[in-house]
Amino acid sequence: MTTRRRIFCSLLALFALQPAYAAEICGKARGGQYAEEQLCANLLRFPDGKPATASMLDSIPESYPWLFPSPDEGLAPQLTIKVLTADAPFTALQVINGWSPYDTSGTEANQFKKYGRAKDVLIETASGHRLRHRLRDTSKLQFVDLPKPAAEKWVRLKVLSSYPGKSKLVAVRWFAIVWEGDDGQ
């Protein structure tokens, strides 16, 4: 094999290894009391495991949680909140882990153990702040306090590991910003 052909084959193999899920998809912008935000993800699945479209992000968390393949399979799932406009900095993040039921008596009641849940996460911001955090394996609302109030263009939750479920998919029901002055904590 010639040197040129060997280099070409090596480059081709390198590009083949690049993740096909790297492209970020985003839902529609949503306005709120403190900011206009947009939810984006690099990995998104329907409950049957098939790839989902950006329109599914518009139904999170009302209809579906964020579903993605387990990070233990070598993938790097991440959910990003893009802050389009804001009236205040944010001080913390809220997370509800798993497919936590809103209706504890209906079909969602058994979903929590069916899907895996985020365990170790990395929180990143547009200005380069990074914070590792371990989420608890609970369906209750969890807060991740930031070291100081942040006025950022985006904040990202990157899932590094997960608690196992019966499905190969992992679920996060809620990921939101707690704005300074908000009594949500």
N, C-alpha and C positions, 0 to 999 in steps of 0.2 A: 504494500500500500504506500502510495506517495505521501510525502509530508503534507502537501496541500490537502489531499483527501483525508488524511488523519485529522488535521485541524478542523476541516469541515464537519466530519463525523463527530468530533468532540463537541463542537459548538452546537450541532444539531441535538446531541444528547443532553447538553446543558439546558437548551431551551425546552426540550421535552420535559425536563424535571421541574420547570417553573410551574407553580400552582395555577391551575385553570380557574381558581376561585378568587384570584387576587383583585379582580375588578370589583369596585364598590358599587352597590346599587342603593338608591335612596328613595324614600317615600316622599309624599308631598309635605311642604312646609306647614307647620301648625302654629297658630298663635296662642298665647297664654297670658296669664296675668303679668308675668315678669319678662317674657321673651317670646320671640318667634324662633322655633326650632325645627330641625329636620332630622329624621332618624335614618341612618344608613348602616348597611351591613355588608360584609364581604362573603359571608356564607349564610344562606337562608334556605330552609327546607320546609315542605309541607309535612304534616304528620305521617304520611306514607313514605317519607324519605326522598321524594322527588324534588328537584330544585324548584324554588318558588320565585315568583316575580316581585318586582319592587312594590307592586300594589299591596302585597301581604304586609309590608311595613306599615301601611296605613291602618291596618286592623290590629296592630300590636299596641296595647295589651288587651283591647276590648274583646276580640274573638280568639286570637292565638297568642301564645308566647313566642319569643324568638327561639326557633328550633334550628339546630346546626349539628353537623357530625362531631363526634367526640374529638377533643384536642389530643387525646391519647393516641389517635390514629395518625398523628403527624401533621395535622392541619392547624391553622392559627385563626380560629374564629374571632371576629371582633365586631362590636356594635359601637357606632359613633353617633353622638348627638352633636349636630352642627348648630351653633348659635348664630342665627342670622341677624337678630337685633336683640338687645338686652337693656333693661333699665337698672340692673343691679348686678354685682358679682355673685358667684355662688360659693357656698361654704361646705357643702357635702353632697353626696350622691345617695340615692335610694336604690335598693335592689330587692326584688322578690325572686327568690331562686326556684327553679323547677317550674312545672306546669301546675302552679298553685291554684287551687280551685276558688273561684268566686262563689260558686254554688256548691256548698259542701255536702248537699244531699243528692245532687244530680250526677250526670255522667262524668263530670270533671273530678268528682271526689276521689277517684282512684288513680288519677293521672300523675300525681306527684312521684310515686315510686316507679311508674312505668318508664319515664324518661330520666336520663341522667341529669345531674345538676352541676352548675359551675362550682368549682372548688377554689383553686388558686387563680387570681386575676391580676392583671397589670392595668392600672389606670394611667393613661397618658393624656397630656393636654397639648394644645397647639404651641405653647411656649416651651415645651420640652420637659415639663414636670412629669415625674414617674413615681408611682406608688404601688408597691406590691401589697396585696391583701388576700387573706383567706376568708372566703364566705362560709358561713355555717350551713349545714345541711338541714335547713328548715324552710317551711313555706311562709314564715313570718317576715314582715318587712325588716330589712337590715339597712343601717346607715353606715356610710364610709365617710368619716370626717376628713376634710382636707386640712393640711397644716396651716393654711391661711386662705382668706377669701380669694377667689380666682375670677378674673375677667378674661375669659378665653373665647376663641373662635370655634373651638370644638373640644370635646372630651370623649375619650375612647375607653371602652371596657374590652380588654383583650383576655380571652379565657385561655389559661395555661394548662389547667388540669380539671378533671371532673369527678364527681361522685358517681358511681355506676347506677344504671337503671336497667330495666329489662330490655329496653330499646337501645339501639346504637346511637340514637339521637340524644342531644342534651337540650334542656329548655331553661330559659330565663324569662320569667313572666313580666318583670318590670325593671326598667333602668331609667332613672330620671334624675334631674338636677334639683337640688334644694337651694333656692335663691336666698340671698341675705335678706332678712326681714320676713321670710316665710315662716309660719309657725308649724310647718310640716314635720318638724323634728321633735 
